[in-house]
Amino acid sequence: MGEQTALEVWGDPIAHSRSPQLHTAAYRALGLDWTYGRRQVTEQGFAAELAHARAAGLRGLSLTMPLKCAGFAAVTWLDPRAQLTGAVNTLQLDADALRGFNTDVGGIVRALREAGIERLDRARIVGAGATATSALVALEELGARRVEVVARRPAAVEPMQQLGARLGVEVLPVPLEAPSHAAVPVTVATLPGDARVAPTATDALAQAGGLLLDVVYGHWPTALSEAWERAGHAALSGEGMLLHQALLQVRVFVTGDTTTMVPGEPEVLAAMRRALVGG
């Protein structure tokens, strides 16, 4: 319907991305003749590619690793979640502005709520990278006031402790090799899917119980999800987070913000979910 609009997802690597299936399904359900492609873009080449994209009239971009910090640095406006995390995964390319959003936070919140987690007071994060920062903000939005961050290097947790202080959340660094862990209702794992973790470490984490949300979706099952299964606890892949952060991106590209629902949103989400299962 109307003039064709172009959007893309950028990253390095990018061939694994399932965003094209999700977004294409959404725009078809909305009756929009929009295209959504993928492009391999390195961190070094980001600025030049962004200038070309704006000149070509692209409506927006989804950014995956390693471009979320580069996106943050490039924008002229940030949504509150992007401000907190220092990471942008969604760019709206207006003629006179470059608006940046972080929909990973909302994706985690919505995935946990879909799994029945409405409120919690404590939680655990495994890993201390960019996605872990989004997980911390998401857990705070769900009520967490105490979050353990399990990492190989305690020093890597310091930026998250500083963010926690701003949010009113006590962030406690815990060694990955700790022999045991306190019980928590939710653990969010943010390690790469191919990360090597000793079975003693994964089993110790799993024994603490609770729900595992592992943000990985391309390397499933992970070492952590297998440990959760051995311990008899529930483990979710990152597909729910992927689905819901993509829906929030669709909101941005169609309405201009993450809080305004698109027309017929339940049907749009259902179409995206079918595309994810079939993709």
Summary of the structure (lengths in Angstrom):
residues: 279
radius of gyration: 18.6
end to end distance: 25.4
largest distance: 60.1
contacts: 970
relative contact order: 0.14
helix: 43%
strand: 20%
